[in-house]
Amino acid sequence: MVSRIPLLSLKPGDIDVTSKGKNIRDSQLQRLLSEAIESTEKPKDIETALANFAASERLADGRLNPYRGIRRVRMIESLQSSARVEIRVGDDKPYKAYKGDSNHCYEIWRVPNGEPFPWVITTFEAHGNAVSRPHPAAKRLMRLFKRDMVAVEQDGKRLICYVQKFDADRIFLAPHTESNADARNRDKNDDFSLIQMATKSAIKASIRRILVDEIGRVQDPSLPV
């Protein structure tokens, strides 16, 4: 997948070559940008270095700068089949694909062999007419959306959480008393981390949706009314 992003919005991680995520499509441009920000550390210094590179008439070795005046950079990213939406006509090979980049909900199904099975519905699929399931005879046990309130059992105690995010295999939960959870989970200087649960471990923890009204009263289906 190819996209274009503003030059001045690039971060060091965008410029570094990586086997996962996006890379700058032009390898020469990638090398020159890496050299331009090599001695910088602060975000403002990096932005200034990139601006100077785009404005300079010549490169450090004296050659003319072929990228003078550049404002956007083309990025390329490889996507797995589960992360892309393919457009095709009939049974022909796909002629175009888009990055899905958004999931609608996370479902847990019980397949005929008795095992729980995770099933993620993308936003693209949710807006279509087709109803998908992992097996024709599967039974849906649960459907979760982002920010849904849930309860799980840990060490014999009930823990109330909200769904922060999910992927094809796991649910990521945050205790209901925690805020800004996603950013804190990615911050290496913060001890906070999201609770990760695979489907089987979520079932073992008796995960269930709960309701919380406007004054904070919890309605838990596992408790008597």
N, C-alpha and C positions, 0 to 999 in steps of 0.2 A: 504494500500500500504506500502511495506517495502523497505527501502533504507539504504545504508550504507554511513556514512560520516566520515571524519578523526576526531579523538578525539580532536586534538589540534585546530580544527576550530569551536568547540562548543562555543556558547555564553550562557549567563545565561538564556535567553529566550528559548533556545533549551533544557536546562536541567530541567527547571521548568515544572511541570505537568500542562497541559492545556486541555480544552475541545475542542479547535480548533487548527488545525495545527498538527505538528509532536510531538510525545513523544518518549522517550527512551523505547524500547520494554522490556528490563530487568529492573524490578522495583527495584531490589536490587542495580544494577549498578546506576540507577538514584539517589537513596538515597545517595549512597557513593560519587558520583560526586557533588551532591548538598552540602554535608558537606565539600568537598575538597575546593570549591570556596566560601564558606560562608563568609569569612572575606576579600575577595578580591574585588577590584572595577575596577582597570584599566585593559584594554584588555591584556596587556603583563603579568600582575600578574596572570590573569585567565589562560593564556596559560601555565605559569610556574607551577601553582598549578596542572593543569591537567597532565603535563609532570611528575611532582613529584609523582603524584598518580600512574601513569602507571609504574614508575620505582621502586616504593617502594615494599619491600618484604613483609611487614606486614601492616595491617590496624592500625588505631588509637587505637583500643581496644586490639591489640596484636595478633589478628588472622592472619593467612597467607592470603595474598592478592590473591584471585582467579583471579583477572583481571590484574595481573602483565604482562607487555609487550603488553597490548592491544593497538592497533593502530587505529581501526575503531569502530564505534558504530552503532548498528542497530536501525533505527528509524521506527516507525509505524504511519500511518496517515489514517484516515477515509475519504473517498471521496464520495461526492454526485454523483448521476448518471450522472448529467450534466458535471461533471469534470473528468470523466473517460471514457476510450475507452475500450469497452468490446469485447473480441475475442470469437467467438462461431462458432460451426459447424452446419449449417442448423438452425433448430428451437430449438436446445438443449440449455440448460442453459450455460451461459458463463463459460469457464474453465480458463480464464485468463483476466486480465484487466491492462491497463496502465494509468498513469496519463497524461491527455491531455496537461495541463499546457501551452497551447498556443492557442490564438484565431487569426483567419485569418482576419476577418472583422466584422463590425457591420452594420446591415441592419435595415431599418425602412420600414415596409409594412403596407398597408391599407387593413384590412380584410373586408369581406362582410358587417359587421354591421357598417362600416364607421369609426371604431376606428383605430388609429395607433398602430402597434404592433412591439415590438423589436425582432430581430432575429439575433443571433450570430452564425457565421459559424466557427467551429474550424479548426485548421490547418490540422488535420487528415481528416476531411470531405472535405476540399478544395482540397486535393490530391486524393480524390476518384472520382468515376464517377457519383454518385447519386446527383441530384439537389434537394435541400431541400427548403421548403417554409412552412410558418405557416398554410396555407389553400390553397387548389387547385385553388380557385378563387381570392386569394390575389394579390394585385398589389404592386410591389416594388417602394417605393418613393425615397430611398436614400441608398447608400452603402458608408461606411466610413472605411478607414484604419488608422492605427496608423501613426501619423505625418502628416496626411492630414490637409490642411489649410481650415478653415471654418470661416463663419461670422455669428454672432447672434445679435439680437436686444435686448439691455438692457437699460431700462429707456429712451427710445427714441433715443438711440445712437447705432451706429454700433460698435461692438467689434470684432476684428479679433483675432482668436485663432488657436491653433493647437491641434489635438487630441492626448492626452498623453496616454490614455488607455481606456478600456471599459470592462464592464462585462455583465451579462445577462440582466440587467435592466437599466443600466446607462451609460452615456458617461462622461468622465472626460476630461475637456478642460483646457488649460493654455493660457493666453494672449501671443501673439506672441513676446512680448518684454521680456518675462521671460525665463530663462534658468535653467537647472538642476531642473526642476519642480518636478519630482517624489521624489527625495531625500529631497527636501525642504518641500514637503507636508508631509513627514513622520517625519520630524524633529520637535519635540515639542517646540524647542526654536525659531523656525522661524514662523513669523506671516502669511507667505504665505500659501494659500490653493488652491487646484484645484477647478475649477468650475464644479459642478456636475449637470447633467441634465438627468431626466427621459425622456422617449420618448415623452410624451405629452407636457412636458415643453419645450423640444427642438423644437417641431413643433410650439408651441406658440411663441417661440423666433425667428421663421423664420430661423432656422438653414439651411445653404446651403454651399456647397463646393465652394471654390474660387480658383483662380489660381494666383500665384505670379511669375513673370518672373525674369530673372537674375539681373535686375537693380531695382527690388522692385516694379514694377508697378502691381497694383491689378486689376484683372478682376473679377468683381462681377456680376453674372447673374441677380441679382435683380436690377441692375442699367443700364440705357441706355448707349449704346456704344457711 
